[in-house]
Amino acid sequence: MLKFFYSYSQTRKAWLLLTISACILEIIALYFQHGMGLRPCVLCIYERIALFAILAAGLIALIAPKSTLRIVALILWLYSSWQGLKLTWEHVRLKFYPSPFDSCDFAVNLPSWLPLNHWFPAVFEAYGDCIQKQWSFLNIEMSVWLLIIFIAYFLLAIIVLLSQFFGFKKNSH
């Protein structure tokens, strides 16, 4: 199995699949926001940024999947999916176990050198409430769906990372 992931990680098709999956999720998020009128909260925006970072990881590896850029992309993918997993875990916790002493921020807090919410407010501006239940599918809230998605991204990234070290055997001639 690791050999498969090792060899597949060296193809553009694998990284294109990662890029397309993250891109589709971003398009869905923007449709929910602008098409359905759902209001993204601060955690939603941070989760969106984590997805954009996964998309960026796919694009980086697409450049040269057989080079060390693949490892850089893999590290970015692993880090971004871990951050997304932590954010969605916090989001689910806030939504299902609310406390008057615990809430999400009122405004997106990004570094001054990367104020995405000022550059692209239609994508990165938050004006919703983190604990408000706005949408569900199969009786599962959106934040839980995102938790499942980030868990899948994270587990897949770990498998691909392990395959880089254990997925091939050197010939001993």
CORTA-V903880 format. One line per field, one symbol per residue. phi: phi as a letter, one per 40 degrees, with the letter a starting at -180 (. if undefined). psi: psi as a letter, one per 30 degrees, with the letter a starting at -180 (. if undefined). burial: I if it has 9 or more other ideal C-beta (glycine too) atoms within 8 Angstrom, else O. Layout:
phi->???
psi->???
burial->???
This chain:
phi->.ccdccccccbcdccccccccccccccccccdccccgccccccdccccccccccdccccccccaccbcdccdccccccccccccccccccccccccbcbccbacccacbbcccacdcccbccbbcbabbccccbaabfgbcdccdcccccccdcccccccccccbbcbbccbc
psi->eeeeeeeefglfeefeeeeeeeeeeeeeeeeeefefgkjkleeeeeeeeeeeeeeeeeeeffeifgafeeeeeeeeeeeeeeeeeeeeeeeeeeefilkfgklllflkjllffiiefeeiffegkkglkffkjfklkhgkleeeeeeeeeeeeeeeeeeeeeffegflkkki.
burial->OIIIIIIIIIIOOIIIIIIIOIIOIIOOIIIIIOOOOIIIIIIIIIIIIIIIIIIIIIIIIIOOIOOOIIOIIIOIIIIIIIIIIOIIIIIIOIIOOOOOOOOIOOOIOOOOOOIIIOOOOOOIIIOIOIIOOOIOOOOOIIIIIIIOIIIOIIOOIIIIIIIIOOIOOOOOO
